[in-house]
Amino acid sequence: MNLRLGKRKFFDSLMYGVMAVALGVVIVALLFIIVYIFRSQAGFLNLSFLTNAQTGILPMIVTTLYIVIVSIAIALPVGLATAIFLNEYSRNSSLIRILRLAIETLAGIPSIVYGLFGLLVFCRVLGFGQSIIAGSLTLSIMILPVIIRTTEESLKSIPDSFREGSLALGATKFQTTVHVVLPSALPGILTSVILAIGRVVGESAPVLLTVGLTKNMPHTIFESGRTLTIHLYYLTNEAVRPEDFGIAFATASVLVILVVIINTATKILTANFRKKLGDI
């Protein structure tokens, strides 16, 4: 008996060590990438580089923010409503199985196919042309599976006792979902938003086809523009001067900083929202 207990403790310690090493590898890899990017920008990252619309990347920052905000504003309500329906209201019918198959199919489609679809439907058929709204609509469809699947898994993790207690107190199914289930699932919903933002910011092919390469300051979402990712691709692909790579790494540094800021802001907003719900 003691021998078995010793083996279990040894196995637990071994697995803990393996997981600790894996965590250390991930942290080291992340720090190495960040340090390498910031060291390679060769001093190009400064205030003028961020705020100058002619020689800097201000138009690309504005275009990227437009794309992120509009895409999430479109995809999040649809994805959230779909996840709630699938987990809280649906049954295992043929229609639901077809819907889940459609979601899985959307998740597996290459991004270039989304770009071609957006170019045909949003840019040409609907007449938006190469614009921020066309790119945002395309990307919102592309990130729907991420939001739906992550949110649904978060909803599944909420114990049924939460729902049963709310229903026993006289709340309706809708009230239980809004005031009990969703606040408890907010960390998972936040995760889905962060993953969706990361994919929107990192995409290039759909954005290149639907938003364009225009290096101008967009004033509305119906204008064309160039995101930071496309600008980075353009700099590295067309680099002819030695400083072009420094500018490219400075752009990559801004991209990393932007993702961190967006993720932090999302967490703060979610924490405030949860606090307000708790006060109600």
Disulfide bonds with the S-S distance in Angstrom:
none
